[in-house]
């Protein structure tokens, strides 16, 4: 199982997101639990990013909520950003 590392920008974005929509909290928790066990589980729709975000990955929490992250050299997951499609890309 991989460890999750919360980046400072992710923490700020997460607090803002949950304050705006508290119903997302359990969905985010479930997505993070799933990504630690199986990063490419089909419901997460994990995919590589390109362009300015090359080297990063994204997963889908729900229709318009994405988490941007990076795999570390140790195999852990560094959370970078969370928000709508337009906010994180």
N, C-alpha and C positions, 0 to 999 in steps of 0.2 A: 504494500500500500504506500502511496506517495504522500508526502507532507505538503500542506498548503502554507504558503507564505503570503501574508497580506501586505502588499505594497502601500505606501502612504497615499498615493493618488487613488487607489482602489478603496481604501478606508473612507476617504472623503466622499467619493462618488456613491459608495454603498449607503452611507448615512443619509445622503441627500435623497437617494432613490427610495429608501425605506420610509423616510419621513413623508415623502409624496404619496407613496402607495404601500402601506403596511402589509397588504395581502401578498406581496412579492417575497417577503421574508422566508416562509416555508419552502417556496419554490427554489429560491437561491440556495438555501441550506441543502435541499435534496440534490440539486445539480452539483454542488461542491462535494457532497458525499459520493455521488456517482463518479465524478471525474477522478477522485482519488483511487477508486477501485478499478475503474475501466475508462480511461480517458477517451476512448473512441467508441463508447456505447452509442448505438444508433440514435437514440432520442436526443442526445446532446448535439448532434450534427457538427462535431468538432471539425474544424477546417483551418488550413494554413492561410495566412494573410499575405498580401503582396503590396507592392508600392512602398509608401512611407512606413508601413507596418510590417515589412518583410522580416521574417524571423519570429514573428509572434503568431499565436493561435487564437481562435475564438470558438465559443460554444454558445448554444442557444438555451436560455432559461425558459422563455416562453416566446410567443410570436414576435414581440418587439422589445425583447430584453436580451442583451448579449453580454458575455464576460470575455474580456481579452486577457490572455495570459501567456506565459512563456515557460517552457520546460528548462529547468536549470541543469547544469552539468551532473548534479547528483541525482537527477531524475525527479526532483521535487517540482511543484507547480507554483510559480510566482504570479500572483494576481496583479494585473496592471490597471484595468478599468472595467466599469460596468455601466450599462445604460442602454438607451435605445440605439437602434442601428445608426442613425444619423449622429448621435452623440459620440459613439466610440470609434467610428470609422472616419 
